[in-house]
Amino acid sequence: MPIEKLAEMHAGQICLWGEIDRQWTLTYGSTDDARAAVRRVARAFLRDKRTGVVGYCAGGKGHKLENLDAVYNEWGTI
């Protein structure tokens, strides 16, 4: 289910873990992809005062350090 639909259906009802895609974005994506993923999660879940998200990202084997940095830096601008 797209995160936008999930946010629309459950805004103000549940708390979601807004993790960034580990399988593709953190491993193979660019830093621009990583920043765009954060903005997508933020747009979906931070659109009004009823919604929220835990902005989380964890690195693992094969994840690009520059993508992890991009995720944390982008969350810091929101």
C-alpha positions in Angstrom: 0.0 0.0 0.0 1.4 3.4 -0.9 2.3 5.4 2.2 0.2 8.3 1.0 -2.9 6.1 1.1 -1.9 4.7 4.5 -1.6 8.2 5.9 -4.9 9.3 4.4 -6.7 6.3 5.9 -5.2 6.4 9.4 -4.3 10.0 10.1 -4.5 10.6 13.9 -5.3 6.9 14.7 -1.9 5.2 14.7 1.8 5.9 14.9 4.0 4.7 12.1 7.6 4.0 11.8 8.8 6.1 8.9 11.8 4.2 7.9 13.5 4.7 4.5 13.7 1.8 2.1 16.7 -0.3 3.1 16.7 -2.7 0.1 17.0 -0.1 -2.7 17.3 3.5 -1.6 20.0 3.1 1.1 21.9 0.5 -0.9 21.7 1.5 -4.5 20.1 4.9 -4.6 21.7 8.3 -4.8 21.8 10.9 -2.1 19.1 12.7 -4.0 17.0 9.5 -3.8 17.6 9.3 -0.1 16.5 12.9 0.5 13.5 12.5 -1.8 12.4 9.4 0.2 12.5 11.5 3.5 10.4 14.3 1.9 7.9 11.7 0.6 7.4 10.3 4.1 7.2 13.8 5.6 4.6 15.0 3.0 2.4 11.9 3.7 2.6 11.9 7.5 3.2 15.5 8.6 0.4 17.2 6.6 -1.6 18.3 9.6 -1.5 18.3 13.4 -3.3 14.9 13.6 -0.5 13.0 12.0 3.1 12.2 12.9 5.9 9.9 12.1 9.0 8.5 13.8 11.8 9.6 11.4 14.2 6.7 11.6 17.0 5.2 9.6 19.5 2.5 10.4 22.5 1.4 8.5 23.5 -2.1 7.7 25.8 -4.1 5.5 25.9 -2.7 2.0 24.2 0.7 2.8 26.0 3.7 1.5 27.2 6.0 4.3 26.5 9.1 2.2 22.8 8.0 1.9 22.5 7.5 5.6 24.0 11.0 6.1 21.6 12.4 3.5 18.6 10.9 5.3 19.6 12.3 8.7 20.4 15.7 7.3 17.1 15.9 5.4 15.1 15.0 8.5 17.0 17.8 10.3 15.6 20.3 7.7 11.9 19.3 8.2 
